[in-house]
Amino acid sequence: MVTTAAHKLATTLKKEFGEDSVMMASEMKRYPAITSGSLALDFAVGIGGLPTDRVIELAGAEGTGKTTLALLVMQQFLAAQPDRAGLILDLEHKLDSDWLKFLLGDDLVENRIIYIQPDHIEGATNILKKALASGDVCCAILDSIGGAPTIRRNDDAQVASFGGNSQGAGEFARAAATFSAKYQCLTIGINQVRADMSGYNRHMTPGGMAWKFAVALRLLLKRITKSTVTQKVNGEDCVIGYEVACKVVKSSLSPQGRTASWWFYNVPTEEYGFGIDTLEEIIRLGILTNVIARKGGWYHHPLLPEDKGEHKILGRDRLMEHIRSDVELQAALSKEITANLAEHASDVAPISNPDDDIEDKSHFAKINVANL
C-alpha cells in the first residue's frame, strides 16, 4: 500500500485523539445486525436485525410491551457478545429484580447486567458516556424518555421550568449517538405515545426534536385489541397474549414505513411461553415463504423426521413441539425463511405512510397458524 500524506496525517491524529476516533475511510468498521427476536421485525428494519452501533426508539402506549421487548433484545445482544455487558438506566425506578430474573435468567442479572437508577436525565447521560467509553457495554436501555426527570428545575416546585425534559433528552441522544457508534453499542430509548389533541393522529412522543433527529430508528408498537388469546386463570378468563404491530416510522438504515406483527405473551404459560412467540412466527412465515410445505395436515421440510420415505410431520401441534425441542432446527429454518422473506414483503411487513397510525386490525401475513 502506498503511504500518502493522508495516511501520515491519520497516524499523527490517532496518537492525539485515539485509535477509535481517527481512521482512513476504508477502515471504517461495519458490524452485522443482531436479531430482535422477531423474523418479521428484522425484515421490516431492512438490515436483518437491529443495529449494534446506533440509538433507536421503542415507543407505544402503556401495555404494548416496550420494556419487555427492549429487555429481550438485550438478551439477544448478550448472547451474541458473551464477553460484554448490558446497562439498564431506570429513570422511572419501576423495574423489579425478581421480574428481571424471570425474564432474563439469574446468570445474566447477577453477572452481566448493570442496573442504575439515575436521579435525572443529565446524570443518565454522564453514566452512559462513561460506561460506553469502557467498550464493555453492547446494549444499553434508557427507561424512559417521557418519564425522565431533569435537573433543570428549581428546588421550589412552584417555580416554572419549561423545556427541561426536551433539552435533557436531546443532550442524551446526541451523546448516545456518538458513543454508541464509536464503541459499538445499541442504545434503546423507551418512549411513550402522547395523544394528538389536534385530531390528526400524528405520532407524538416526548423528548423534543433533538431526540427525534438523533435516533437512527424509531419503532412504534401498538397492541391490536381485536387479536387476543385468553385462558382461564383462577377460574376467570384473562388475556394472556395479543398481537403486536410494529411500524418503522423513521429509519436512517433502510426505507421506512413497514409494519411487522407478532404474537406477544405477557403471562407465561406452558403452551405459549413468554414474550415473542418465535415458534408461531417460524411456522407461519415458513409456510408463507414455502420453506415449510403444507399438504393437508402434513408439514414437509428436508430437516424434519423421515416418515414413509418423506421428511414430514402430521399436525401443527406435533410440528411446534418438534421445532421447540430442536434449537439447531429453529436456527436453520429461521435462516432459510429470512432468505426468502423479500419475495413476500407485502405480506410479511407491508409499507404504508410512516405518518399514518397503525390500524387496530390483524396485520398478520396471509397465513395465521392459529387457524391451521
Phi and psi in degrees as a GROMACS rama.xvg file:
@    title "Ramachandran Plot"
@    xaxis  label "Phi"
@    yaxis  label "Psi"
@TYPE xy
-75.371  130.382  VAL-2
-86.7927  114.7  THR-3
-101.277  175.299  THR-4
-60.4158  -34.3123  ALA-5
-64.9311  -40.6005  ALA-6
-62.1965  -43.902  HIS-7
-63.434  -42.7334  LYS-8
-65.4781  -41.2944  LEU-9
-60.9396  -40.1758  ALA-10
-62.6549  -41.1491  THR-11
-65.5308  -44.2822  THR-12
-66.9485  -34.8568  LEU-13
-60.1876  -40.0124  LYS-14
-63.6852  -32.4683  LYS-15
-90.3069  -37.2367  GLU-16
-112.738  -4.49162  PHE-17
102.619  149.729  GLY-18
-61.4699  -35.6194  GLU-19
-77.8723  -12.7362  ASP-20
-99.2391  -25.9587  SER-21
-127.046  134.413  VAL-22
-164.187  162.999  MET-23
-71.6743  151.716  MET-24
-57.192  -32.7017  ALA-25
-71.2395  -13.4331  SER-26
-97.7095  1.53658  GLU-27
-58.0822  133.116  MET-28
-82.4864  142.056  LYS-29
-125.116  129.277  ARG-30
-114.179  139.25  TYR-31
-69.0251  147.132  PRO-32
-69.6598  159.006  ALA-33
-120.137  138.436  ILE-34
-58.148  146.353  THR-35
-82.4825  -15.0285  SER-36
106.236  -10.4041  GLY-37
-123.587  124.987  SER-38
-63.6337  -39.0791  LEU-39
-66.6686  -41.665  ALA-40
-67.8769  -40.7051  LEU-41
-56.6353  -40.6658  ASP-42
-69.6322  -42.8421  PHE-43
-62.7687  -35.8865  ALA-44
-65.3325  -32.811  VAL-45
100.213  -5.54354  GLY-46
-122.77  10.8167  ILE-47
84.6118  15.7276  GLY-48
159.103  -156.908  GLY-49
-103.907  146.979  LEU-50
-69.6912  146.211  PRO-51
-94.4878  3.2845  THR-52
-145.783  39.7666  ASP-53
-139.532  171.4  ARG-54
-104.999  131.051  VAL-55
-127.726  161.861  ILE-56
-119.423  133.633  GLU-57
-111.182  113.43  LEU-58
-121.986  156.726  ALA-59
167.124  168.951  GLY-60
-72.7921  171.103  ALA-61
-62.1987  137.533  GLU-62
87.6635  11.4141  GLY-63
-93.3315  -2.1267  THR-64
85.2496  27.1663  GLY-65
-61.9927  -53.4967  LYS-66
-64.9611  -41.5504  THR-67
-62.404  -43.422  THR-68
-62.2858  -42.9252  LEU-69
-60.1331  -42.3962  ALA-70
-68.8763  -37.1185  LEU-71
-68.2334  -34.0415  LEU-72
-64.5632  -43.0802  VAL-73
-58.2216  -40.1024  MET-74
-59.9231  -41.6318  GLN-75
-63.6803  -40.992  GLN-76
-69.5248  -38.5954  PHE-77
-67.8881  -35.0429  LEU-78
-67.3941  -36.2851  ALA-79
-78.1765  -22.4559  ALA-80
-130.256  75.2185  GLN-81
-65.1866  -12.9739  PRO-82
-96.6071  4.60834  ASP-83
-119.002  174.142  ARG-84
-118.543  166.657  ALA-85
-112.052  151.321  GLY-86
-129.226  125.639  LEU-87
-114.067  120.395  ILE-88
-105.724  99.3529  LEU-89
-96.0191  88.2988  ASP-90
-73.9619  -19.4738  LEU-91
-92.2417  -10.7857  GLU-92
54.5317  47.5723  HIS-93
-116.769  -19.2203  LYS-94
-67.1672  148.168  LEU-95
-116.629  135.092  ASP-96
-64.6668  -38.1082  SER-97
-63.8569  -39.0358  ASP-98
-68.3006  -39.8756  TRP-99
-61.8406  -42.0702  LEU-100
-66.4674  -38.5352  LYS-101
-63.8784  -43.1291  PHE-102
-75.2006  -42.1083  LEU-103
-109.434  -16.727  LEU-104
96.2776  150.727  GLY-105
-61.4203  -40.2649  ASP-106
-61.3042  -48.1299  ASP-107
-64.6626  -44.2139  LEU-108
-65.7181  -37.9391  VAL-109
-84.5416  -25.4641  GLU-110
-121.876  -18.9449  ASN-111
-132.291  -2.94232  ARG-112
-118.438  126.037  ILE-113
-97.5371  127.332  ILE-114
-112.315  128.356  TYR-115
-133.274  141.081  ILE-116
-113.987  85.9367  GLN-117
-65.9473  152.212  PRO-118
-78.1447  -24.0824  ASP-119
-161.886  169.734  HIS-120
-63.9387  -32.2052  ILE-121
-66.3725  -40.6427  GLU-122
-64.6896  -38.2252  GLY-123
-62.4717  -36.2366  ALA-124
-63.8  -46.3834  THR-125
-63.6368  -41.0373  ASN-126
-64.8719  -44.4342  ILE-127
-60.291  -45.4229  LEU-128
-59.9614  -44.493  LYS-129
-68.7177  -40.8123  LYS-130
-66.7452  -45.1475  ALA-131
-69.3112  -33.8506  LEU-132
-64.4615  -19.7787  ALA-133
-69.7703  -23.5191  SER-134
81.493  2.06571  GLY-135
-93.4116  -7.80985  ASP-136
-106.352  125.195  VAL-137
-102.204  -17.8343  CYS-138
-151.048  129.573  CYS-139
-126.984  141.5  ALA-140
-122.558  129.354  ILE-141
-110.178  117.299  LEU-142
-127.183  100.705  ASP-143
-143.781  175.043  SER-144
-69.4539  -51.9394  ILE-145
-64.0055  -30.4926  GLY-146
-94.3091  11.9073  GLY-147
-79.8494  118.371  ALA-148
-71.8586  159.961  PRO-149
-131.383  149.375  THR-150
-76.5204  -11.4742  ILE-151
-77.7204  57.5781  ARG-152
-138.237  147.527  ARG-153
-78.5989  151.39  ASN-154
-60.2606  -26.5782  ASP-155
-86.5691  115.161  ASP-156
-65.0668  -15.939  ALA-157
-82.0875  -10.5656  GLN-158
-86.33  123.865  VAL-159
-67.9123  145.731  ALA-160
-144.77  123.509  SER-161
-116.555  140.088  PHE-162
81.5355  4.4662  GLY-163
-61.8577  -43.7072  GLY-164
-63.3909  -44.2826  ASN-165
-64.6283  -42.358  SER-166
-64.1008  -45.1557  GLN-167
-64.2988  -42.9017  GLY-168
-65.5868  -37.4673  ALA-169
-64.5878  -42.7056  GLY-170
-65.4911  -39.4862  GLU-171
-61.2261  -45.8821  PHE-172
-63.9033  -42.2142  ALA-173
-64.8939  -43.4011  ARG-174
-66.2786  -41.9527  ALA-175
-64.4857  -39.0758  ALA-176
-61.8497  -43.0216  ALA-177
-67.0744  -50.9703  THR-178
-73.4859  -32.3876  PHE-179
-64.8168  -42.1376  SER-180
-70.1972  -39.8797  ALA-181
-72.1787  -35.6889  LYS-182
-115.754  20.459  TYR-183
48.878  75.7498  GLN-184
-140.867  135.061  CYS-185
-84.7448  120.582  LEU-186
-108.835  122.645  THR-187
-107.93  120.614  ILE-188
-101.714  121.162  GLY-189
-89.6845  133.693  ILE-190
-136.165  163.209  ASN-191
-109.321  148.926  GLN-192
-88.158  133.744  VAL-193
-103.573  146.118  ARG-194
-66.469  135.901  ALA-195
-88.1888  99.2938  ASP-196
-68.7195  -13.0823  MET-197
-76.5147  -17.2546  SER-198
89.8292  6.23917  GLY-199
-90.409  -2.23651  TYR-200
57.0198  39.4613  ASN-201
-75.3936  156.177  ARG-202
-81.1866  100.258  HIS-203
-115.648  127.173  MET-204
-137.022  155.964  THR-205
-70.0043  171.106  PRO-206
112.202  -13.7384  GLY-207
77.8101  175.357  GLY-208
-70.4853  -32.6967  MET-209
-60.6968  -40.2979  ALA-210
-62.381  -46.8301  TRP-211
-62.9234  -36.6378  LYS-212
-72.9558  -34.5928  PHE-213
-75.7552  -32.2553  ALA-214
-74.8858  143.054  VAL-215
-85.095  -22.1621  ALA-216
-146.94  127.587  LEU-217
-119.498  120.49  ARG-218
-114.734  129.025  LEU-219
-105.229  120.812  LEU-220
-101.888  139.266  LEU-221
-138.416  132.148  LYS-222
-80.908  125.08  ARG-223
-88.3149  105.654  ILE-224
-68.6681  -20.2375  THR-225
-86.6584  -3.40733  LYS-226
-125.162  95.6688  SER-227
-134.278  160.853  THR-228
-120.978  128.67  VAL-229
-118.877  149.315  THR-230
-142.693  158.932  GLN-231
-80.047  126.91  LYS-232
-123.394  115.151  VAL-233
54.7559  38.9492  ASN-234
85.519  -2.59815  GLY-235
-115.08  145.915  GLU-236
-75.5094  118.957  ASP-237
-125.938  144.138  CYS-238
-75.4385  119.137  VAL-239
-108.395  -13.5915  ILE-240
-158.373  161.712  GLY-241
-159.804  161.801  TYR-242
-77.9645  136.887  GLU-243
-115.236  128.865  VAL-244
-105.229  135.444  ALA-245
-127.521  119.323  CYS-246
-107.047  136.067  LYS-247
-84.9268  98.4911  VAL-248
-88.673  -18.9029  VAL-249
-150.603  140.335  LYS-250
-153.661  131.038  SER-251
-101.93  10.4856  SER-252
-106.235  -27.0925  LEU-253
-166.928  175.616  SER-254
-56.9959  140.801  PRO-255
-101.145  169.465  GLN-256
106.113  -5.65506  GLY-257
-75.4431  147.172  ARG-258
-122.77  118.002  THR-259
-103.42  157.044  ALA-260
-139.436  150.389  SER-261
-155.696  162.286  TRP-262
-82.9778  134.177  TRP-263
-127.434  128.242  PHE-264
-111.557  119.904  TYR-265
-96.7254  -4.08943  ASN-266
-124.623  121.935  VAL-267
-70.0003  132.073  PRO-268
-137.099  159.172  THR-269
-67.097  -32.8347  GLU-270
-75.2856  -42.8015  GLU-271
-110.832  -14.9581  TYR-272
77.5879  -145.635  GLY-273
-145.339  144.358  PHE-274
84.6824  -149.645  GLY-275
-68.2734  131.264  ILE-276
-82.8739  85.124  ASP-277
-68.3302  -32.001  THR-278
-67.0693  -44.4013  LEU-279
-60.2902  -39.8888  GLU-280
-67.1115  -40.9694  GLU-281
-60.5389  -44.7979  ILE-282
-70.1448  -45.787  ILE-283
-62.2625  -49.34  ARG-284
-74.7124  -26.7612  LEU-285
-64.109  -41.2571  GLY-286
-70.9825  -40.9736  ILE-287
-60.1216  -40.1133  LEU-288
-89.3294  1.60207  THR-289
67.036  15.2871  ASN-290
-68.601  -39.8241  VAL-291
-107.991  121.357  ILE-292
-92.7469  130.175  ALA-293
-110.399  123.049  ARG-294
-127.174  100.727  LYS-295
66.3893  -124.914  GLY-296
-93.2917  2.28565  GLY-297
-96.6257  144.377  TRP-298
-119.678  126.514  TYR-299
-114.803  137.398  HIS-300
-165.132  143.298  HIS-301
-57.2951  -23.6206  PRO-302
-92.7504  -1.40227  LEU-303
-81.194  160.337  LEU-304
-59.958  150.627  PRO-305
-80.6897  134.094  GLU-306
-140.079  110.605  ASP-307
55.3398  44.9268  LYS-308
83.7106  -0.927959  GLY-309
-126.746  148.581  GLU-310
-90.5065  100.8  HIS-311
-157.814  163.614  LYS-312
-136.74  140.203  ILE-313
-94.092  122.045  LEU-314
95.5722  138.126  GLY-315
-63.1874  -41.7034  ARG-316
-62.8485  -41.1164  ASP-317
-67.6353  -38.3816  ARG-318
-62.8209  -45.446  LEU-319
-59.8365  -44.6153  MET-320
-67.1119  -38.0773  GLU-321
-65.6454  -44.5684  HIS-322
-66.0669  -39.3821  ILE-323
-59.6746  -35.2352  ARG-324
-85.7272  -5.24431  SER-325
-126.673  96.3579  ASP-326
-63.9078  -38.8867  VAL-327
-65.1874  -36.1797  GLU-328
-66.2991  -41.8882  LEU-329
-56.0447  -46.5611  GLN-330
-64.5539  -41.9954  ALA-331
-65.9524  -44.361  ALA-332
-64.4626  -42.6251  LEU-333
-60.0123  -42.9244  SER-334
-64.5065  -42.8203  LYS-335
-68.614  -40.1762  GLU-336
-64.1005  -45.7363  ILE-337
-56.9028  -38.8886  THR-338
-67.3841  -17.584  ALA-339
-111.411  0.00372666  ASN-340
-65.9202  -34.8715  LEU-341
-58.705  -30.2738  ALA-342
-71.7462  -13.3979  GLU-343
-127.122  33.0901  HIS-344
-56.6171  -41.484  ALA-345
-68.1149  -19.2631  SER-346
-95.3107  -33.742  ASP-347
-76.7351  -48.2074  VAL-348
-153.364  80.8154  ALA-349
-64.657  152.017  PRO-350
-94.0841  137.364  ILE-351
-143.448  179.32  SER-352
-60.8745  122.824  ASN-353
-58.6315  -24.9709  PRO-354
-83.6341  -13.2997  ASP-355
-77.5748  146.566  ASP-356
-70.234  158.314  ASP-357
-80.6859  126.518  ILE-358
-70.1585  145.087  GLU-359
-85.2257  69.2761  ASP-360
-148.094  163.772  LYS-361
-63.0191  130.716  SER-362
-110.178  13.4599  HIS-363
-66.7375  160.273  PHE-364
-63.0079  176.992  ALA-365
-56.7169  -31.4778  LYS-366
-103.747  120.743  ILE-367
-110.619  114.742  ASN-368
-58.7727  -30.5189  VAL-369
-60.1407  -22.9133  ALA-370
-97.4528  1.65189  ASN-371
